[in-house]
Amino acid sequence: MRSDTGQVFRLEDYRPSDYLIPLTHLDFDLSPEATLVTAELTFERRAGVADTAPVVLDGDGLELVGLAIDGKPAKPGDFEATPDLLTVKPPRAKRFVLTIGTRLSPQTNTQLMGLYRSNGVYCTQCEAEGFRRITYFLDRPDILSIYSVRMEAPKKDAPLLLSNGNPGAHGDLDGERHYAEWNDPFPKPSYLFALVAGDLGSIRSHFVTKSGRRVELGIFVEHGKEARAVYAMDALKRSMCWDEEKFGREYDLDVFNIVAVSDFNMGAMENKGLNVFNDKYVLADEETATDADYANIEAVIAHEYFHNWTGNRITCRDWFQLCLKEGLTVFRDHEFSADQRSRAVKRIAEVRTLRAHQFPEDQGPLAHPVRPRRYREINNFYTATVYEKGSEVVRMVSTILGEDAFRRGMDLYFERHDGEAATVEDFLKVFEDVSGQDLSQFSLWYNQAGTPNLTVKTSHDPASAELILDIEQSVPPTPNESRKRLMHIPLAFGLVGSNGHDAAYTSAEGATVENGVIHIRKRRHQVRFGGFPQRPVVSLNRGFSAPITLSVQQRSEDRIFLARHDDDLYSRWQALNTLFTDALIAASRQKRGGKTPKFNAGTIALAGAIAEDETLEPAYRALALALPGEADIAREIGSNIDPDAIFEAREALVSAIAAANGETFAELYEKLSDKAPFSPDAANAGRRALRNVLLDYLSAGGDPTRAADQYRTATNMTDRAGALTVLAHRHGGSKVSTAALTAFEKHYGPDPLVMDKWFMIQATVPGPETVESVAALMEHKRFSIANPNRVRALVGTFAIANQTGFNRRDGAGYRLFGETVLKVEKRNPQVAARLATALRSWRSFEPERQEQARIVLAGIASTPGLSADLRDIVERTLA
């Protein structure tokens, strides 16, 4: 573990390296505590670089055991080595070879970066800067090299030997050892290198590309879990087919392998031809996985496969361009999921995720542009801004240009930059070239932090039959960026007539209006639509066409009208969600004032109408009935937040909706209780989702019978976990709840991924007592602070999703969290740093909680020897 060096990397300081490494050959002699790595690196000096320029290579905690220059052992004066740096005096030749020997201990590598050993399996994780923990290298994404790999190991311990590319020679060696060679014909950066060796089971299949090439497919998992990888294989084949149809991208190697491991810092990694996955995104069957798990597996399998072109074949020039692969590929996986499932449901889910994770990032001390301009620790910029907002920026390009021009731009991008390390400017340039549009103002979305706000006032002039929109744009200040420039915002809209359908306008003046989109480019626009003798209802930001906030003067009856009639299903949901949000904000203020909340009867009735509207798919109705979460309400309130008042307000609204619509909900719940064979398809998953939302409403009155019956008779994990959640959250401490939790643990105890659900359910039980419960669960025999999945399931979920427990007024939740972050940091700084982001919004709470959080953050910051990862997050959070 390296302590903080204080170095800050800046986008404007980028310059090409003095040397290239066109060829890399790696030889691994695998051993748990003494793996020997021999790297044979072919260097080329760039044109114009002096032949005396030293070769300066990155390392991280390395032990150098050998160095040769063009085959001759290096002399002491030829090099200088530390664990983190190797400087070599090169020969005068333009092209030369360095042979570097290092010794590693995979068994003791608890950071899970570089080469490590997980449950007896050797595994690598090299993004972002893990390769330098394997050998000294120019460990930066613009160094593209063709890799060949040879590895050997005891055949009994590691019968499987995998790396990137296509398989080469393999065979037995003396001493019951064996070897395998792999060759990747496509140049790639070091962060995409991968190696896996161990004893694993597998399922195998194949895929025939559109040009007729046969690709062998393999998914490797722990023995006995092969059947749970079948859905992942199906998702992989669908992803390969979709990418050919939608983007014209054909797979390019002879094999594609996926390996699932239980100890992994991330969700998955797109290494060329050898994707390494956290096993939670591979393993699924109806007994152990929820519908959400199936959807996540489908999306993550697709995401990593799509990286083959957007990330691998075209990579990023430097880590400041991370969004160029991640945001773009998130957009592609979102589109895939929308086509596989329900576009409206998927879009609502995407927006909820963005608002829950990225909006708070933009509004807090960790705010940064989609393309950051500086960083101290790159691992801390794998953020919702880079991924989720990055995806929204790509979506806006498609909205502005239209689908046809967007596809032509993507085709040109693949053609022009294949095999290159590209930049955001390269990406935008292809769209300018195919469309003739100037995207310079739009590029601010990549370069400027913060969530823009549009304030919209509407008026109607019957005399001139005009509807008038007065629109004003603002972007709030963010750390290190107080003055903001005006953005190009594509605002999709509709003007809904009294018949519930979009009405046509005869003219539009005051801004560019094209294909149902108002293009906002100035601070103020007055847009006048002609042809309206009667006032229509305005529907704005349809489909969430831009990642903005809206301040719209709109009557509640207009929102109810849109919630019932808007042709755009996203906007229909948004209207209902806004009604609920406004009601909850008002109720929380009433609670703080000691008053009993009162709710609009029209809003309460609307929930029942949505529930029984069979023109809407069940998955959509489930999302519509799921009230905004406590964190969503806190975000909208913005400051001086009291989580207890928000929780009480939300419970009051749940009870009011349940009381008014109980009969309707009960009838629909029973109607959905069919016993058809389980299927993870979207339609069946939607029925289960709606049924479980209804179960929560029907249990709000205090009777656990229905939830207990569902738990006892459930035939799949979705229904079982849904019932257990209701029992734990609404009837916690009761005999029936305790019995269900005990039965669940007894049945699923040996399965870590299922037990993660058990931990999560208990971590999210509302109320102050959950702090002590989480502390006790950390001592549970099934919990391991060394495993990132266990830590995220229990501690991460508690911090992110339990507003009342984590933010307990006396600071006990913060103190437990701070102690845990420091324990995790000793083993895995990357996981600790990501956990610590849960405190990014500490200044938004009321003063007493603010002070408790500040004390904990200051305590972490003052800890001696803090890693660069964690110190970076904590200091920015405190700034």
N, C-alpha and C positions, 0 to 999 in steps of 0.2 A: 504494500500500500504506500503510495507516494503522498506526502503531506503537501499542502498548498504552496506552490511556488510564487503565487501572486501574478503570474504572467497573464496578460489580457491579449487575446487575438482579435485583430480588427480586419474587416473586409477590405478596407483601403490599403492594407499592407500586403495583400496577396502579390506574390510574384512566382513565376515558374521556378522549379528546382534547377540546380546546375546540371543535374544528371537525370537520365532516364534509366529504367531497368526493363528492357524489352523481354528478357527471359529470366524465369525463376524456376529453379529445381530444388525441391525440398525432400530430404531423406529423414524419416522418423524411425528411431529404434525405441519402441514404446515400452515404458516401465512406469509403474505407479509413482515412484518417488525419484526416479533418475532417468527420465526420457532424454535421449540425445537427439538433437536436431542439427542436421547439416544442411545449410542453405548455400547453394551455388548460384550466385547472382551475377548476371551479365549486365555491365554498366555501359552507358553511352553518354559522352559529354555533349551537352547541347552546343549548337553553333554559337560562337561568340564568347563562350566561357573559357577563361584562362586555363591552361593545362596544369597549373599549380593549384587550382581550386580544390580544397579538401572535400572528401566525401564524408558528410555528417549524417549519421543514421540514428533513428529513434530506437530507444529500448525502454523497457519498464521492468525493473527488478531482475535483469538477466544476469546469468553467470556465463561468461565467455570462456570456452574451453579450447578454442582453436581458431586461427585466422590465417588464410593464405591469399596471396595476391598473384593472379595468373599461375596458380599451381605451386608457388613457392611459399614456404612458411614466412609469415611476416616477421620482421625484425622489431625489437622494442622501439626503435625510433620511427617506425613506419605508422604507428597508430597510438591512440590513447583511448582507453576503455573505462567506462563506469557502468554500473547497472542500468543507467538510463540513457547512455549516449555512447556511440562509437564513432570516433573521428579517425579517418584513414588518409594517409598521404598517398595519392594514387600514382600509378605510372603515367608517363607522358602520352601514352597511346590514347586515341579517341575512344576505343572500345577495349574493355578489360573485364576480368572475372574476379570477384571476391568470393572466397569460400569461408563461411562463418560457422563455427560450431558453438552451440549453446546447450546447457543442461537445465531441464525443467523438473518441477515436482507437481504433476497434475493432481495428485492425491490431496495435497494441502492447499490447493488454489481455491479458497473459499469465495473469492470475488466473482467466480464464474465468468471471467473474461480471459481470453487467450485459450490455452489448452488446459482443460480440467477433467476430473473424473467424477461421474455421477452414477451412483449405484452400480459401480463396476464397469461403466461405459465411458470410454474416452470421447470427449466432445470439445468442439471449439466454438467460441463466440468472438468475432473479431471486429464487429461494428460497435463503436466507431473507431477506437484506437486499441483494439485487443491484439492485433497481429504483432505489435512491438513487444508483447509479453511472450512471444514464441521465438522470434529472432530479430536481430537488428535489421532495420529496413527504412526506406523512405516511406513511412506509414502515412500516406496522404492520398486522397481519392483521385488525384490527377495523374498518379503513376500507374499506368496500365501495363500489365505484364502477362505474358503467356506462361502458365504454370504447368509443370509436370511434377508428380508426387510419387514417391516410393515410401511405403511403410512396412514395417515388420513387427511381429508380436507373437507371443505364445499362442498357438492355435486353440488351445483349450480355453484361454481367457478371452480371446478376441477372434472368434471364427469369422467375424464380419469386419472387413476393412474397406471403408468408403472415403472418397474424396470428390472434388469437383470434376466435371467434364465426363469423358467417356472412359470405360475400363480398358486397361492394357494388360500386360503380362501379369501372371500370378502363379504361385506355386508353393511347394513345401521347401523348408530349409532344415538343416540339422537341428537337433535338440528340440524336436516337436514344435518348431516355429514355422511360420509361413510369411509370405510377403504378397503385396498387391501394388500395382502401378496404375496411376490415373493420369490422363492428359486432357487438359482443357484447351481447345483450339482458339478460344476467344479471349482476347486481352481483357483483364479485369484488374480492379484495384485490390489492394491487400485486404480491405475490410470484407471482401466477398470470399476469401479463402475459407474452406471448411474441411474438417476431418472428423470422422466418427469411426470408432473401433470398439467392438465388444460382442456380447452374446445376446442377440435380439431375435424375436420372431418377426414374421413379415407376412404381408399379403401382396400379391403381384397381379398386374394386369398389363394392358397395353393400350395405346391410342394411335390411330392412323391419322396423320395430318392431312390437310386439304391437298397437298401435293403428292400424297400416297406414301409418305415415309412412316415406318412403324417405330414408335417410341416405347421402350420398355419402362413400365412404371412400378415403383416399389414403395411401400410404406412400412417402416420398421418400428416395432413397439416391443414392450416387455412381453416375454413369453406368457401365453394365456390370455392376452388382451387383443389378439389379432382380429376377432370378430367385431370388436368395438372400433376398428379402423375402416370398416366397409363404407360408412357414410362419407368419410373423408376422401376415400378413393373416388366415390361417385361425384363429390364436389369438385375434385381435381379434373376429372374428365369433362364435366360441364364447363369449367373455367377455360380449359384449353379450346373447347369448341366455340365458346362465346367470344374469346379474344380473336379467333380467326374471323368470325362473322362480323363483329362490331368494329374491330380496329385493323383487321387484315394481318394480324400478328401470328405467325406460325412458329412453333417450337423448333429449336435449332440443334439439339444434341440427340444422341441415340438413346439416352436414358434420362429419367427424371426420378429422383429419390427424395423421400421425406423421412426424417427420423424424429421420433417423439421422445423427449427426455423429461424427467420430473423436476430437475433443478435447472431453472432457466430464468434469466433476469427479465426477458422480454416476452412478448406473445409468440413471436416466431422470427426467423431470419431467412432472407431470400438468397443465400449463397448459391452461386451458379450451378444448377443441376443437382444440388444437394441441400434442400431446405431443412433447417433444424427447427423443430417446433417444441414449445411448451406443450406437454401432453394434454393439457386441458383443451387445446384447440385441435385435437385429433381424435380423442377417444369418446365414443358416444354409443349408447343403446338406450332403449326406453326405460330400463330399470335404473340407470345411473345418471342419465343426462336429461336436462330440461329442454323445452323447445328453444329457450334462449341459447342454450349450449349448442344445439344443432345449427341455429342461425349464425352464431359466432364462428363455428367451425367452417361453415360454408363461406363466410366472408373472409376469414383469415387465410384459408387455403387459397382462395381466389387472389387475395391481396398479394401474397408472397409469390404466387405463380405469375401474376401480371408484372411483377418487378423484373421478370426476365428481360423485358424490353424497356420499361420505364424504371431504370435503376441499374440494370446490369449491362445490357447492350449499349444503352446511353446512361452514363453515370453522371455524378455531379463534380464540377471542377474543384470545389472546396466545400467544407462543411457548412459554410454560410448558405450554400445552395441546397441544403437538405430538403427543403420543400419541393424542389424540382423533381425529386423521386418520390417523396412520401406524400405530399399533398396531391400530386398528380395521380399516384397509384390509389390513394384513398378514393378519389373521385371515380376511378375506374372500378374499384370494388363496390362502391355504392351503386353505380349504374348496373353492375352485374346482379347485385342482390335485388334491385328494383325490378329487373326483368325476370328474375327467378321467382319473386314473391309478389308483393303488392307495391306499386310505385308510390301511392299515397301514404300507405302505412310506413314504408321505408323512409319516406321524406320526413314525416313527422318524427320518427325515431331519431333521425340524423339531427334535426333541429333541437330536439330535447337534449341530446348529447352535447351539441355545440353550446347551448345556453348553460348547461350544468357545469361544463368544464372549461370552455374557452372564454366565455364572457367574463367569468370571475378573474381569469388570467389577465384579460385586457383591462380590467377595472382595478387591478391591484399592483403591488410592488414588483411582480414578476412579469409585467407586461413587456412584450417585445414584438417587433414586426414579424410577419411571416418569413421574411428573410432577415435574420438578425444581422446587425452591423458589428457586433462584438460579442465575445464570450470568453469566459475563463475556464469553463469545463463543458465540453461539447455534449457529454452525456446528459446534461441538464436541459438541452434544447430539443429533446424528443418530446415535444409538448403538444397540447391540443391546438395551439396556435399554428404550429408547423404542419400538423396532420389535418385537423378538422377545418380550421380556417383556410389552410392551404388548399384543401379540396373545394371549399366554397369559392375561392378565387378562380380556380379552373372552371367551375360551373358558370361563373359570371362571364368568362370568355365565351363559352358556348351560348349563353343567353344573348350576349351582345352581337355575336357574329351570325348566330343561327346554326342549326345542326350540320348542314351541308358544308358550310365554310369551316366550321370547327373540325370536321373530319378531314377535309383537305389540308388544313393546317397540321393536324396530327400526322397525316401521311408524309407531309414535307419534313416534319420534325424527325421522323424515323429515318427518312431517306438522307437528310442532310447531316445528321449528327450520329448516325450509327457508328459505334466504335470510338466515340469521343467522350470527353468529360465536359459537360455543357454548363451553361449559366442560365439564370432567369431571363436575361436579355436575349439569349439564343432562342429560348422558348417563345417569348412574346414576338420576336422578329418573324417567325414563320407565319404567325397569324396576321401580322401586318402585311406580309408579302402576298398571302393568298386573298386577303380581303380588301386591301388598299386603305384600311383604317389606321389612324394614328392612335396607338395605345399608350402614349407617354403619360397622360394623366391617369389612365387606368393602372399603370405600373405602381402607383402609390400604394395600392393594396398590398404589394409585396414589401414596400419599403417604409411604411408608416404604421406604428402601433395604434391600438385603440379601436373601439367600436363606434362607428359613426351613428349619429342620431338624426332622424328626420322629424321635424315638427310640421304637422299638416293641419291646416284649417280649411274647412269646406263651406261653401256658400252657394246658394241657388238663386238665380235671377229669373223669375217667371216671365218677365217682360221680354227679355232677350233670349229666353229659353237656353240659358247657359248654366253649366255647373262650373264652379271656379274652385281650383285647388291652390292655396297659398302654401308653398313648401319651402322650408328653411333647413339647411344642412349645417351641422356642427360636429366636430370631433373633439371629445374631451382630452385634456392634457394627460400624458402618461410620464412615468419616470424618465428623465433625461430628454424629454421632448414636450415642451410646454406649448409651442406654437405649431399648429397643424395646417397643412395645406388641404385644399378642397378636393374631394374625391369624385370620380366618375361612378355613379351609383345607378345600376339598372333596376328600376322599380316597376315590377310587373303589377298590373292593376286590372280591375274590372268595374264596370258601372252596372249595378244590378237593378233591374226594373221591378215594378210591383208584381210582375208575374213570376218572380224568382229566378229569372234568367238574365244573362248579360244583354244590355241594350246597346245598340249601335249609336255612335256619335257622328254628327255630320261634319265637324271640324275640330281641330286641336291646335291651339296656339300657345306660345310661351316657352316651349321646350320641344326637343326632338321626341316624337312619339312614334314608335315603330313596333308593329306586331305585338300590341298589347303591353309595351314597355315604355315608360317615361324615363328618358336618360337625364339624370340629374348631374349637372357639371358645375353649376354656380352655387353661391351661398343661398340665393333666393330665386325661386321660380314662381311665377303665377301662370298656371296652366288653365286655359279656358276651353271647355268642351261645349260645342254647340249641338242643338237638336234635342233639348230636354225641357219641354214645357212643364213636366212634372219632375220633382227631385228624385234621382236614383240614389241608391245606397252604394257608397264607395268601398270597394274591396282592394286593399293595398298589400304590396309585397307578396303577391300570390306565389305559391310554391317556394316561398322564402328565397326570392330571386337575389337578394343581397343580405349578407350577414350584418344587419343593422338593428337598432332599436327604433321604434316608432312612437311618437307622441301625437296621438290623433284625437281631435275633438269629435267624439262620436257618442250618440245617445245609446243607452243600454238597449232600447227597443230595436235600434239598427243592428246591434251586435246579435241580439236574439234572432232577428230576421236572417242575418248572414249565416248564423249557426244552423238554421233550418233549411236554407235555400241556396247558399252560394254554390255555383257550378264548380268552383275550384275546391277540391276536397281538403287540401291543406288549409286554405283560408277559412273553410267551414270549421275545421278543428280549432284554428287560431282564434276565431270569434268566441267559441265556447270557452277555450282556455283563458282568454282575456276576461270573460265574465267571472269565471271562477277565481282568477287571480285578484281582480278588483274586490270581490266579495271577501276573500281571505285577508287581504290587507286591511280592509275596513274592520273586519271582525277581530283581527289581532290588536288593533288600536283600541277597540272597545274592551277587549280583555285586559289590556294594560290599564285601562281606566276603571276597571272593576265593574264593567257593564256586561250584560248578557247579549251576545251577538244576535243580530236580526238579519235575515237573508231575503232577497227578492224572490217572491213566489214564482215569477216567470223563469228565473234561472233554475230553481229547484225542479219545476215541472219539465224544463228542457232536458234535464238529465234522464228522466223517464222516457221522454219522447225519443231521444237518441237511442236508448237501450233497446226499444222495441221496433226501431225502424229497420225492417229487413231488407230495404234497398241498400243498406250499408253493410259491408262485410263485417263479420264478427270481430276480426282483429282491429278494424278501425273503431268500432264501438268500444272495444276494451280500452284503447288509447284515449278516446274521448271522455270516458267515464273516470279515468285515472286522474285524480285531482293533481294540480301542481304540487310538487314536493315542498317540504319545509325550507330546503335550501333555495328553491326557486323563488319562494315568497321573500325570503331574506334578501336575495339578490335584488328583487324589485324594490324593496323598502330602502335598501342601500346603506343606511347608517343607524346607529343607536338601536341595534337589533336586539330583541329579547326572544330567544328561541322558544322559551316556555310558552309565551303568549301566542306565538305562531302555531305551535303544536296544538294548544287548546282550541284555537280558532279553527284549525283544520279538522279536528275531531268533532267540533260542533257542526261544521258543514257536512261532514260524512253522516252524522246522525240525522241531520235535517233531511238530506237527500234520501237516506234509507227509510225514514219514517214516512215520507210523502210517497215513495215509490216502492215500498216493501212488497206489496202484492205483485206488482209487475215484475220486480226483480226475482221474486221467488218462483213465479211461473216460468220465467225465462231460464233460470238456473236449472230447474227440473227438465225443461225441454232440451237443454244442452247436455244432459247427463246420460248420453247414450253409451253403450258398451261395445262400440265397433272396435275392430282391431286397431292397434296403435299405428299411426303413420306420422312422420315428422313434416309432412307437406304443409304449405302455408295455410290452406283452408282448415285443416284439422287443428293446427297449432293456434289459429285464430279463435276457434270455438273454445279451446281450453283456456286461452287467455281471457276471454270474456267471462267464462264461467268462474274463474278465480277472482276476477275483479268483483263480480256479483257476490261471491262468497264473503269477501271482506266487508262489503256493505251490509249483508244480511247478518253478519256476526257482530256488528257495531252495538247491537242492543244488549250484549252481555251473555247470550246463550251460546255455549260452545258445541251444542249437539251436532249441528250441520257440519262444522269443520271437523269434528271428531269422526263423524260417519265418513266424510270424504277421505280422511287420512286412512281409516281402517280399510276402505274398499278400493283405494286408488290402485290402478293397474300400470301407472307410469310415474316417472319422477316429477314431471311437471305438476300433476295433481297432488302428489304426495307432499312435495316441498311447498306448494301453495297452501295446502291445509295446515302444514306444520308452522308456516309463517303466521297464519291467522291465529293459531292456538298460542304461539309464543308471544305475539305482539298484543293480542287482545285479551288473552286469558293467562298471561304469564304468572307462574307461581301456583296455578290451580293444579289439582290432581291430574286432570285430563291432559294439560299441557306438559307437565313433568313426565307423565307416563309416555307420551308421544316422543318427546325428546330422548328419553332413555331407550325406548324401543328402536328409534332411528340409529342411535349410536351403536347399540348392540348388533344390529343387522349390518350396518355399513362401515363399522369401525375399521376394518382392514383396507378399505378403499379410500386413499387420501383425497382424491378429487371430489368424492361424494361428501366426505367429512368437511371439506371446505364449505359446502353449502350449510352444513350444520353449524359451523363456526359463524358464518355470515348471518344466518338467521338470528342467532343469539346476540351478535354484535350490534344488530340494528334494533333490538328491543328498546323502545323509547323509555325515557325516564332516568333519573339520577343514579339508580341502583346498578345500571349496566356497567358503570366504571369498575365496580368490584367484581362483577360477573366476568368481564373481559380479563381482568387481572388473574382471576382463578383459572380461566380457560387457557391462559398462557402457560400454566403449569400442567395442563392436560397431557397425557401420554401420547396423544395423536398430534399435538402441536409441536412444531420444530422451528425455532427462530433462525435456523440455518437454511430453511427452504423458503424461497420468495413467495411461492403460492400460498403457503400457510400464513406467512406474515401479512400478505395483502388481504387474504380472506378475513382474518380476525382483526388485526390492528388497523390496516388500511381502510377496511369497510367501516369500522367503528368511527374513525376520524372523518371520513368523507360523508357517510350516509346516516350518522346518528347525531342529529343536531342537538337534541336535549341532553344526551349522555356525554358526548364529547365536550360540549360547551357548558358543562355543569358550572354553576355560578361560583363555586368555591375553588375552581381550577384543578380539581382532582383529575379530570379527564386529560387536561393538558399535561399535567405532571407525569401521569402514567405514559402518555404518548412520548414525551420528551425522553424519559428514561429508556423506553423501548427503542427509539430512534438511535440513541447512543450505543445500545447493545448491538443493534443490527449493523451499525457503522463499523464496528470493530471487525466484522466478517465481510461485509458487502457494502461499501460506500455508495454504490450506485442505487441500490434498493433503498438505503437510508435517505438519500437525497430526494428521491421521488416521494417517499412517505412524507418528508418534511414540508412538501408543498401544500399539505392539507391546512397549514396555518397561514396561507397567503392572505386570507381575508380577515385577519384578526382585528384590524382597525375598524371594521364595520360594526362590531358589537358594542353594547352599552359599556360604560367606563369600567365597571368592576371586572367584567370578563376580559376587556382589553388589557388591563393591568396584569391579570393572571397569565394571559398568553404571552405578554411581553417578557415577563419574568422567566418563563420557560425558554423562550427563544434566546434571550440573553444568556441563560445558563448553558445552552447548547453552544452558542457562539464563543463562550469563554473557555470551553473545554480544550485542554492542551492537545496538540497533535492531530487536530481535526483534519479529515481528508479534504481535498480540493472540491470534491463533489458536494459534500454537505455544507462546507463553509460558504461556498458560492450561493447556495439557496438561502441559507439562514441570514447572511449579511444583506442580500438583496431584499429579503422579506422584512428585515428590521429597518432598512434605509428610509 
